Amino acid sequence: MDDLIQKAAADLAQAKMVSALTGAGASIESGIPPFRGKGGLWEKYDPMEVAHIDSFIQDPVKVWNLLIKDMKDIVDQAQPNDCHKGLARLEELGKLQTIITQNIDGLHQMAGNTDVIEFHGTFAWQRCMECNTHIETRRVDISEIPPHCQCGGILRPNAVFFGELIPQEALWRSRQVATDSDVMLVIGTSAVVQPAALMPVVAKESGATVIEINPESTVLTNDISDYLIKGPAGDTINRIMADLDALL
Ligand code: APR
């Protein structure tokens, strides 16, 4: 594994345009559960029942009670872990331009990254379904479920539910970033949800080196990724950064 760590540091050192695609695995060490695999949210809930826009419109009380309240408690307390901090340092070194994240926890921005494409929106904000007013989730009073806007409209997360389109700007920019990258880090994603999982394919087809960081292999590992560094995101990023410091 050490040789792959050194290889990743060398690939980053000579890269001109680096991007990262992150998934729930990047935030697990901040206490935010993944969706799939051990302890995954979708082992507890059926995503079509609690995370589909039709379910939310049909029964916002159920979705707020089953999914959103728990998420709010977890995200409100979450802090950036070594993976987020390492990616922020990579940007400081001029060795990471853009993060495309599937996560809705805002931890990349909290760690200091300045160009973060929130592919699935963000949980840090709620918006009114009537007047579109945006309110920070931390400031929403959830003593009443579902919470309401001053106009009387119901508040919903500014995240993308299943059954909704990816924000066009996020989709367009992500494709552009993937096309322009000469290295893409793919960190903590099972790569089973489209079109996010297409971004490493676009990067690969455009000639990028795709470096996966995940304790397990994924659908990308054999066909798209140049190599998989098997390990947790925080420790792996720390080790790559240590080798990179010696090269810069
Ligand atoms: N470090 C890095 N990766 C990890 C770690 C860790 N410590 N622990 C687990 N993983 C990996 C798992 O092996 C898995 O491949 O993180 C991945 C988590 O996969 P998912 O839970 O499917 O999360 P993600 O890929 O982000 O899901 C994509 O699905 O439900 C939707 O909108 C939701 O954005 C989400 C999308």
py3Dmol code that shows the C-alpha trace and the ligand (Angstrom):
import py3Dmol

protein = """\
ATOM      1  CA  MET A   1       0.000   0.000   0.000  1.00  0.00           C
ATOM      2  CA  ASP A   2       2.891   2.360   0.743  1.00  0.00           C
ATOM      3  CA  ASP A   3       3.970   2.280  -2.890  1.00  0.00           C
ATOM      4  CA  LEU A   4       0.461   3.360  -3.953  1.00  0.00           C
ATOM      5  CA  ILE A   5       0.591   6.191  -1.395  1.00  0.00           C
ATOM      6  CA  GLN A   6       3.906   7.315  -2.890  1.00  0.00           C
ATOM      7  CA  LYS A   7       2.473   6.938  -6.400  1.00  0.00           C
ATOM      8  CA  ALA A   8      -0.521   9.126  -5.519  1.00  0.00           C
ATOM      9  CA  ALA A   9       1.774  11.787  -4.042  1.00  0.00           C
ATOM     10  CA  ALA A  10       3.905  11.727  -7.204  1.00  0.00           C
ATOM     11  CA  ASP A  11       0.827  11.919  -9.461  1.00  0.00           C
ATOM     12  CA  LEU A  12      -0.460  14.898  -7.476  1.00  0.00           C
ATOM     13  CA  ALA A  13       2.941  16.615  -7.434  1.00  0.00           C
ATOM     14  CA  GLN A  14       3.142  16.686 -11.236  1.00  0.00           C
ATOM     15  CA  ALA A  15      -0.587  17.312 -11.863  1.00  0.00           C
ATOM     16  CA  LYS A  16      -1.736  20.627 -13.307  1.00  0.00           C
ATOM     17  CA  MET A  17      -5.506  20.276 -12.731  1.00  0.00           C
ATOM     18  CA  VAL A  18      -6.715  18.068  -9.850  1.00  0.00           C
ATOM     19  CA  SER A  19     -10.326  17.424  -8.875  1.00  0.00           C
ATOM     20  CA  ALA A  20     -11.965  15.175  -6.327  1.00  0.00           C
ATOM     21  CA  LEU A  21     -15.284  13.340  -6.282  1.00  0.00           C
ATOM     22  CA  THR A  22     -16.312  12.604  -2.687  1.00  0.00           C
ATOM     23  CA  GLY A  23     -19.061  10.437  -1.236  1.00  0.00           C
ATOM     24  CA  ALA A  24     -20.408   9.520   2.184  1.00  0.00           C
ATOM     25  CA  GLY A  25     -17.230   7.591   3.026  1.00  0.00           C
ATOM     26  CA  ALA A  26     -15.361  10.903   3.251  1.00  0.00           C
ATOM     27  CA  SER A  27     -17.632  11.997   6.120  1.00  0.00           C
ATOM     28  CA  ILE A  28     -17.955   8.726   8.023  1.00  0.00           C
ATOM     29  CA  GLU A  29     -15.038   9.682  10.284  1.00  0.00           C
ATOM     30  CA  SER A  30     -17.020  12.812  11.186  1.00  0.00           C
ATOM     31  CA  GLY A  31     -19.812  10.646  12.560  1.00  0.00           C
ATOM     32  CA  ILE A  32     -22.101  10.846   9.528  1.00  0.00           C
ATOM     33  CA  PRO A  33     -23.366   7.384   8.530  1.00  0.00           C
ATOM     34  CA  PRO A  34     -23.047   6.164   4.943  1.00  0.00           C
ATOM     35  CA  PHE A  35     -26.063   5.209   2.863  1.00  0.00           C
ATOM     36  CA  ARG A  36     -24.986   1.685   1.891  1.00  0.00           C
ATOM     37  CA  GLY A  37     -23.000  -1.077   3.544  1.00  0.00           C
ATOM     38  CA  LYS A  38     -22.503  -1.584   7.293  1.00  0.00           C
ATOM     39  CA  GLY A  39     -24.576   0.898   9.310  1.00  0.00           C
ATOM     40  CA  GLY A  40     -25.890   2.512   6.132  1.00  0.00           C
ATOM     41  CA  LEU A  41     -29.039   4.645   6.259  1.00  0.00           C
ATOM     42  CA  TRP A  42     -30.611   2.598   3.493  1.00  0.00           C
ATOM     43  CA  GLU A  43     -30.294  -0.494   5.668  1.00  0.00           C
ATOM     44  CA  LYS A  44     -32.599   1.250   8.158  1.00  0.00           C
ATOM     45  CA  TYR A  45     -34.943   3.047   5.777  1.00  0.00           C
ATOM     46  CA  ASP A  46     -36.218   2.437   2.256  1.00  0.00           C
ATOM     47  CA  PRO A  47     -34.844   5.440   0.304  1.00  0.00           C
ATOM     48  CA  MET A  48     -37.876   5.409  -1.990  1.00  0.00           C
ATOM     49  CA  GLU A  49     -40.047   5.815   1.099  1.00  0.00           C
ATOM     50  CA  VAL A  50     -38.077   8.498   2.954  1.00  0.00           C
ATOM     51  CA  ALA A  51     -35.848  10.200   0.397  1.00  0.00           C
ATOM     52  CA  HIS A  52     -38.037  10.464  -2.731  1.00  0.00           C
ATOM     53  CA  ILE A  53     -39.635  13.797  -3.600  1.00  0.00           C
ATOM     54  CA  ASP A  54     -43.047  12.128  -4.094  1.00  0.00           C
ATOM     55  CA  SER A  55     -42.907  10.709  -0.536  1.00  0.00           C
ATOM     56  CA  PHE A  56     -41.984  14.127   0.843  1.00  0.00           C
ATOM     57  CA  ILE A  57     -44.872  15.861  -0.934  1.00  0.00           C
ATOM     58  CA  GLN A  58     -47.280  13.098   0.089  1.00  0.00           C
ATOM     59  CA  ASP A  59     -46.238  13.010   3.761  1.00  0.00           C
ATOM     60  CA  PRO A  60     -43.714  15.691   4.818  1.00  0.00           C
ATOM     61  CA  VAL A  61     -44.303  14.848   8.501  1.00  0.00           C
ATOM     62  CA  LYS A  62     -43.111  11.251   7.968  1.00  0.00           C
ATOM     63  CA  VAL A  63     -40.026  12.263   5.983  1.00  0.00           C
ATOM     64  CA  TRP A  64     -39.158  15.006   8.474  1.00  0.00           C
ATOM     65  CA  ASN A  65     -39.590  12.613  11.393  1.00  0.00           C
ATOM     66  CA  LEU A  66     -37.933   9.539   9.868  1.00  0.00           C
ATOM     67  CA  LEU A  67     -35.042  11.085   7.982  1.00  0.00           C
ATOM     68  CA  ILE A  68     -34.560  14.807   8.256  1.00  0.00           C
ATOM     69  CA  LYS A  69     -34.679  15.238  12.056  1.00  0.00           C
ATOM     70  CA  ASP A  70     -31.993  12.564  12.560  1.00  0.00           C
ATOM     71  CA  MET A  71     -29.909  14.035   9.749  1.00  0.00           C
ATOM     72  CA  LYS A  72     -30.213  17.531  11.273  1.00  0.00           C
ATOM     73  CA  ASP A  73     -28.969  16.335  14.689  1.00  0.00           C
ATOM     74  CA  ILE A  74     -25.981  14.569  13.068  1.00  0.00           C
ATOM     75  CA  VAL A  75     -25.031  17.302  10.561  1.00  0.00           C
ATOM     76  CA  ASP A  76     -25.436  20.132  13.108  1.00  0.00           C
ATOM     77  CA  GLN A  77     -22.719  18.530  15.279  1.00  0.00           C
ATOM     78  CA  ALA A  78     -20.414  17.197  12.541  1.00  0.00           C
ATOM     79  CA  GLN A  79     -16.898  18.622  12.192  1.00  0.00           C
ATOM     80  CA  PRO A  80     -14.382  18.170   9.344  1.00  0.00           C
ATOM     81  CA  ASN A  81     -12.149  15.087   9.698  1.00  0.00           C
ATOM     82  CA  ASP A  82      -8.601  14.470   8.427  1.00  0.00           C
ATOM     83  CA  CYS A  83      -9.894  13.784   4.911  1.00  0.00           C
ATOM     84  CA  HIS A  84     -11.649  17.162   4.686  1.00  0.00           C
ATOM     85  CA  LYS A  85      -8.653  18.931   6.292  1.00  0.00           C
ATOM     86  CA  GLY A  86      -6.210  17.194   3.939  1.00  0.00           C
ATOM     87  CA  LEU A  87      -8.213  18.230   0.867  1.00  0.00           C
ATOM     88  CA  ALA A  88      -8.305  21.822   2.150  1.00  0.00           C
ATOM     89  CA  ARG A  89      -4.507  21.737   2.517  1.00  0.00           C
ATOM     90  CA  LEU A  90      -4.220  20.271  -0.989  1.00  0.00           C
ATOM     91  CA  GLU A  91      -6.097  23.327  -2.276  1.00  0.00           C
ATOM     92  CA  GLU A  92      -3.773  25.632  -0.288  1.00  0.00           C
ATOM     93  CA  LEU A  93      -0.816  23.929  -2.000  1.00  0.00           C
ATOM     94  CA  GLY A  94      -2.453  24.631  -5.373  1.00  0.00           C
ATOM     95  CA  LYS A  95      -2.847  20.893  -5.901  1.00  0.00           C
ATOM     96  CA  LEU A  96      -6.660  20.658  -5.820  1.00  0.00           C
ATOM     97  CA  GLN A  97      -8.907  22.999  -7.752  1.00  0.00           C
ATOM     98  CA  THR A  98     -12.436  21.626  -7.387  1.00  0.00           C
ATOM     99  CA  ILE A  99     -14.301  19.129  -5.228  1.00  0.00           C
ATOM    100  CA  ILE A 100     -17.438  17.554  -6.668  1.00  0.00           C
ATOM    101  CA  THR A 101     -19.218  16.250  -3.608  1.00  0.00           C
ATOM    102  CA  GLN A 102     -22.261  14.009  -3.333  1.00  0.00           C
ATOM    103  CA  ASN A 103     -22.393  14.868   0.357  1.00  0.00           C
ATOM    104  CA  ILE A 104     -24.818  17.420   1.717  1.00  0.00           C
ATOM    105  CA  ASP A 105     -23.050  18.107   5.040  1.00  0.00           C
ATOM    106  CA  GLY A 106     -21.053  21.229   4.085  1.00  0.00           C
ATOM    107  CA  LEU A 107     -17.877  19.815   5.701  1.00  0.00           C
ATOM    108  CA  HIS A 108     -15.572  20.524   2.734  1.00  0.00           C
ATOM    109  CA  GLN A 109     -16.421  24.223   2.914  1.00  0.00           C
ATOM    110  CA  MET A 110     -16.099  24.155   6.713  1.00  0.00           C
ATOM    111  CA  ALA A 111     -12.588  22.668   6.302  1.00  0.00           C
ATOM    112  CA  GLY A 112     -11.654  25.538   3.954  1.00  0.00           C
ATOM    113  CA  ASN A 113     -12.107  24.335   0.355  1.00  0.00           C
ATOM    114  CA  THR A 114     -13.392  27.211  -1.737  1.00  0.00           C
ATOM    115  CA  ASP A 115     -14.580  25.527  -4.943  1.00  0.00           C
ATOM    116  CA  VAL A 116     -17.056  22.817  -3.942  1.00  0.00           C
ATOM    117  CA  ILE A 117     -19.760  21.659  -6.342  1.00  0.00           C
ATOM    118  CA  GLU A 118     -22.635  20.299  -4.237  1.00  0.00           C
ATOM    119  CA  PHE A 119     -23.891  17.728  -6.723  1.00  0.00           C
ATOM    120  CA  HIS A 120     -26.811  16.691  -4.509  1.00  0.00           C
ATOM    121  CA  GLY A 121     -27.453  20.127  -3.024  1.00  0.00           C
ATOM    122  CA  THR A 122     -26.917  20.844   0.627  1.00  0.00           C
ATOM    123  CA  PHE A 123     -28.515  19.993   3.950  1.00  0.00           C
ATOM    124  CA  ALA A 124     -26.994  23.105   5.512  1.00  0.00           C
ATOM    125  CA  TRP A 125     -29.956  25.100   4.111  1.00  0.00           C
ATOM    126  CA  GLN A 126     -33.719  24.598   4.051  1.00  0.00           C
ATOM    127  CA  ARG A 127     -35.984  26.311   1.549  1.00  0.00           C
ATOM    128  CA  CYS A 128     -39.675  27.185   1.603  1.00  0.00           C
ATOM    129  CA  MET A 129     -41.818  25.198  -0.863  1.00  0.00           C
ATOM    130  CA  GLU A 130     -44.086  28.237  -1.321  1.00  0.00           C
ATOM    131  CA  CYS A 131     -41.937  31.382  -1.411  1.00  0.00           C
ATOM    132  CA  ASN A 132     -38.463  29.801  -1.885  1.00  0.00           C
ATOM    133  CA  THR A 133     -37.007  31.673   1.123  1.00  0.00           C
ATOM    134  CA  HIS A 134     -33.750  29.975   2.232  1.00  0.00           C
ATOM    135  CA  ILE A 135     -33.043  29.461   5.951  1.00  0.00           C
ATOM    136  CA  GLU A 136     -29.913  27.919   7.515  1.00  0.00           C
ATOM    137  CA  THR A 137     -30.810  24.454   8.841  1.00  0.00           C
ATOM    138  CA  ARG A 138     -29.038  25.224  12.143  1.00  0.00           C
ATOM    139  CA  ARG A 139     -31.547  28.084  12.632  1.00  0.00           C
ATOM    140  CA  VAL A 140     -34.702  26.080  11.867  1.00  0.00           C
ATOM    141  CA  ASP A 141     -36.946  25.421  14.881  1.00  0.00           C
ATOM    142  CA  ILE A 142     -37.958  21.776  14.633  1.00  0.00           C
ATOM    143  CA  SER A 143     -40.223  21.810  17.652  1.00  0.00           C
ATOM    144  CA  GLU A 144     -42.986  21.852  15.011  1.00  0.00           C
ATOM    145  CA  ILE A 145     -42.832  19.129  12.324  1.00  0.00           C
ATOM    146  CA  PRO A 146     -42.760  19.900   9.485  1.00  0.00           C
ATOM    147  CA  PRO A 147     -41.257  23.354  10.169  1.00  0.00           C
ATOM    148  CA  HIS A 148     -42.897  26.223   8.357  1.00  0.00           C
ATOM    149  CA  CYS A 149     -41.693  29.424   6.755  1.00  0.00           C
ATOM    150  CA  GLN A 150     -43.107  32.753   7.978  1.00  0.00           C
ATOM    151  CA  CYS A 151     -45.275  32.717   4.839  1.00  0.00           C
ATOM    152  CA  GLY A 152     -46.836  29.439   6.013  1.00  0.00           C
ATOM    153  CA  GLY A 153     -45.078  27.284   3.451  1.00  0.00           C
ATOM    154  CA  ILE A 154     -43.404  23.980   4.440  1.00  0.00           C
ATOM    155  CA  LEU A 155     -39.597  23.943   4.683  1.00  0.00           C
ATOM    156  CA  ARG A 156     -37.604  21.253   2.851  1.00  0.00           C
ATOM    157  CA  PRO A 157     -33.882  20.547   2.681  1.00  0.00           C
ATOM    158  CA  ASN A 158     -32.078  22.319  -0.170  1.00  0.00           C
ATOM    159  CA  ALA A 159     -30.822  18.841  -1.100  1.00  0.00           C
ATOM    160  CA  VAL A 160     -31.747  16.699  -4.099  1.00  0.00           C
ATOM    161  CA  PHE A 161     -34.329  14.047  -3.327  1.00  0.00           C
ATOM    162  CA  PHE A 162     -34.532  10.894  -5.414  1.00  0.00           C
ATOM    163  CA  GLY A 163     -36.837  11.679  -8.332  1.00  0.00           C
ATOM    164  CA  GLU A 164     -35.412  15.194  -8.715  1.00  0.00           C
ATOM    165  CA  LEU A 165     -32.937  16.522 -11.251  1.00  0.00           C
ATOM    166  CA  ILE A 166     -29.355  17.402 -10.355  1.00  0.00           C
ATOM    167  CA  PRO A 167     -29.025  21.219 -10.341  1.00  0.00           C
ATOM    168  CA  GLN A 168     -28.122  21.999 -13.957  1.00  0.00           C
ATOM    169  CA  GLU A 169     -25.219  24.307 -13.027  1.00  0.00           C
ATOM    170  CA  ALA A 170     -23.728  21.570 -10.802  1.00  0.00           C
ATOM    171  CA  LEU A 171     -24.075  18.963 -13.545  1.00  0.00           C
ATOM    172  CA  TRP A 172     -22.642  21.182 -16.255  1.00  0.00           C
ATOM    173  CA  ARG A 173     -19.680  22.404 -14.192  1.00  0.00           C
ATOM    174  CA  SER A 174     -18.898  18.887 -12.911  1.00  0.00           C
ATOM    175  CA  ARG A 175     -18.662  17.528 -16.447  1.00  0.00           C
ATOM    176  CA  GLN A 176     -16.389  20.415 -17.383  1.00  0.00           C
ATOM    177  CA  VAL A 177     -14.162  19.862 -14.330  1.00  0.00           C
ATOM    178  CA  ALA A 178     -13.986  16.109 -14.994  1.00  0.00           C
ATOM    179  CA  THR A 179     -13.043  16.767 -18.630  1.00  0.00           C
ATOM    180  CA  ASP A 180     -10.288  19.226 -17.652  1.00  0.00           C
ATOM    181  CA  SER A 181      -8.770  17.155 -14.830  1.00  0.00           C
ATOM    182  CA  ASP A 182      -5.471  15.367 -15.253  1.00  0.00           C
ATOM    183  CA  VAL A 183      -5.925  13.705 -11.837  1.00  0.00           C
ATOM    184  CA  MET A 184      -9.246  12.891 -10.150  1.00  0.00           C
ATOM    185  CA  LEU A 185      -9.337  11.606  -6.577  1.00  0.00           C
ATOM    186  CA  VAL A 186     -12.441   9.461  -5.988  1.00  0.00           C
ATOM    187  CA  ILE A 187     -12.932   9.239  -2.248  1.00  0.00           C
ATOM    188  CA  GLY A 188     -15.496   7.273  -0.237  1.00  0.00           C
ATOM    189  CA  THR A 189     -18.161   6.586  -2.827  1.00  0.00           C
ATOM    190  CA  SER A 190     -19.797   3.311  -3.842  1.00  0.00           C
ATOM    191  CA  ALA A 191     -20.236   4.914  -7.293  1.00  0.00           C
ATOM    192  CA  VAL A 192     -23.686   3.385  -7.793  1.00  0.00           C
ATOM    193  CA  VAL A 193     -25.708   6.597  -8.124  1.00  0.00           C
ATOM    194  CA  GLN A 194     -25.859   8.362 -11.475  1.00  0.00           C
ATOM    195  CA  PRO A 195     -25.013  10.835 -12.864  1.00  0.00           C
ATOM    196  CA  ALA A 196     -22.437  11.531 -10.092  1.00  0.00           C
ATOM    197  CA  ALA A 197     -20.721   8.193 -10.742  1.00  0.00           C
ATOM    198  CA  LEU A 198     -20.259   9.209 -14.383  1.00  0.00           C
ATOM    199  CA  MET A 199     -17.755  11.938 -13.464  1.00  0.00           C
ATOM    200  CA  PRO A 200     -14.768   9.583 -12.970  1.00  0.00           C
ATOM    201  CA  VAL A 201     -15.666   7.971 -16.329  1.00  0.00           C
ATOM    202  CA  VAL A 202     -15.638  11.385 -18.038  1.00  0.00           C
ATOM    203  CA  ALA A 203     -12.310  12.164 -16.367  1.00  0.00           C
ATOM    204  CA  LYS A 204     -10.825   8.831 -17.438  1.00  0.00           C
ATOM    205  CA  GLU A 205     -12.048   9.220 -21.018  1.00  0.00           C
ATOM    206  CA  SER A 206     -10.456  12.668 -21.058  1.00  0.00           C
ATOM    207  CA  GLY A 207      -7.073  11.174 -20.123  1.00  0.00           C
ATOM    208  CA  ALA A 208      -7.054  11.741 -16.351  1.00  0.00           C
ATOM    209  CA  THR A 209      -5.425   9.469 -13.790  1.00  0.00           C
ATOM    210  CA  VAL A 210      -8.260   8.275 -11.527  1.00  0.00           C
ATOM    211  CA  ILE A 211      -7.150   7.461  -7.971  1.00  0.00           C
ATOM    212  CA  GLU A 212      -9.709   5.704  -5.740  1.00  0.00           C
ATOM    213  CA  ILE A 213      -9.546   5.866  -1.936  1.00  0.00           C
ATOM    214  CA  ASN A 214     -11.918   3.396  -0.265  1.00  0.00           C
ATOM    215  CA  PRO A 215     -11.598   0.453   2.156  1.00  0.00           C
ATOM    216  CA  GLU A 216     -13.431  -1.626  -0.484  1.00  0.00           C
ATOM    217  CA  SER A 217     -13.345  -1.932  -4.256  1.00  0.00           C
ATOM    218  CA  THR A 218     -16.253  -0.507  -6.238  1.00  0.00           C
ATOM    219  CA  VAL A 219     -17.736  -0.757  -9.730  1.00  0.00           C
ATOM    220  CA  LEU A 220     -15.083   1.745 -10.830  1.00  0.00           C
ATOM    221  CA  THR A 221     -12.091  -0.179  -9.506  1.00  0.00           C
ATOM    222  CA  ASN A 222     -11.269  -2.548 -12.367  1.00  0.00           C
ATOM    223  CA  ASP A 223     -12.448  -0.535 -15.371  1.00  0.00           C
ATOM    224  CA  ILE A 224     -12.089   3.155 -14.592  1.00  0.00           C
ATOM    225  CA  SER A 225      -9.746   3.676 -11.640  1.00  0.00           C
ATOM    226  CA  ASP A 226      -6.025   3.556 -12.358  1.00  0.00           C
ATOM    227  CA  TYR A 227      -5.515   2.262  -8.846  1.00  0.00           C
ATOM    228  CA  LEU A 228      -7.390   1.823  -5.565  1.00  0.00           C
ATOM    229  CA  ILE A 229      -5.740   2.724  -2.289  1.00  0.00           C
ATOM    230  CA  LYS A 230      -7.574   0.446   0.155  1.00  0.00           C
ATOM    231  CA  GLY A 231      -8.030   2.292   3.425  1.00  0.00           C
ATOM    232  CA  PRO A 232     -10.027   4.864   5.369  1.00  0.00           C
ATOM    233  CA  ALA A 233     -10.098   8.343   3.839  1.00  0.00           C
ATOM    234  CA  GLY A 234      -8.621  10.283   6.770  1.00  0.00           C
ATOM    235  CA  ASP A 235      -5.531   8.159   7.347  1.00  0.00           C
ATOM    236  CA  THR A 236      -4.917   7.648   3.617  1.00  0.00           C
ATOM    237  CA  ILE A 237      -5.101  11.380   2.843  1.00  0.00           C
ATOM    238  CA  ASN A 238      -2.779  12.091   5.790  1.00  0.00           C
ATOM    239  CA  ARG A 239      -0.188   9.659   4.385  1.00  0.00           C
ATOM    240  CA  ILE A 240      -0.442  11.025   0.857  1.00  0.00           C
ATOM    241  CA  MET A 241      -0.045  14.594   2.156  1.00  0.00           C
ATOM    242  CA  ALA A 242       3.075  13.591   4.146  1.00  0.00           C
ATOM    243  CA  ASP A 243       4.685  12.123   1.002  1.00  0.00           C
ATOM    244  CA  LEU A 244       3.547  15.080  -1.108  1.00  0.00           C
ATOM    245  CA  ASP A 245       5.101  17.592   1.309  1.00  0.00           C
ATOM    246  CA  ALA A 246       8.433  15.874   0.742  1.00  0.00           C
ATOM    247  CA  LEU A 247       8.060  16.227  -3.041  1.00  0.00           C
ATOM    248  CA  LEU A 248       6.989  19.890  -3.226  1.00  0.00           C
TER     249      LEU A 248
END
"""
ligand_1 = """\
36
APR
N -13.162 6.143 4.200
C -13.438 6.110 2.866
N -14.478 5.408 2.347
C -15.247 4.702 3.205
C -15.010 4.680 4.596
C -13.917 5.451 5.083
N -13.630 5.488 6.398
N -15.956 3.865 5.173
C -16.746 3.417 4.161
N -16.314 3.910 2.986
C -16.876 3.705 1.640
C -17.696 2.469 1.460
O -16.864 1.356 1.125
C -18.597 2.878 0.275
O -17.961 2.566 -0.954
O -17.757 4.785 1.405
C -18.708 4.394 0.424
C -20.076 4.867 0.884
O -20.999 4.530 -0.127
P -22.488 5.096 -0.057
O -23.004 4.961 1.327
O -23.241 4.464 -1.196
O -22.338 6.666 -0.293
P -22.263 7.449 -1.660
O -21.443 6.705 -2.665
O -21.840 8.829 -1.338
O -23.804 7.461 -2.131
C -24.112 8.220 -3.283
O -26.461 7.834 -2.886
O -28.308 7.695 -1.551
C -27.609 8.511 -2.395
O -27.729 10.846 -2.340
C -27.128 9.754 -1.698
O -25.168 11.063 -2.253
C -25.622 9.761 -1.943
C -25.476 8.820 -3.132
"""
view = py3Dmol.view(width=600, height=400)
view.addModel(protein, "pdb")
view.setStyle({"model": 0}, {"cartoon": {"style": "trace"}})
view.addModel(ligand_1, "xyz")
view.setStyle({"model": 1}, {"stick": {}})
view.zoomTo()
view.show()
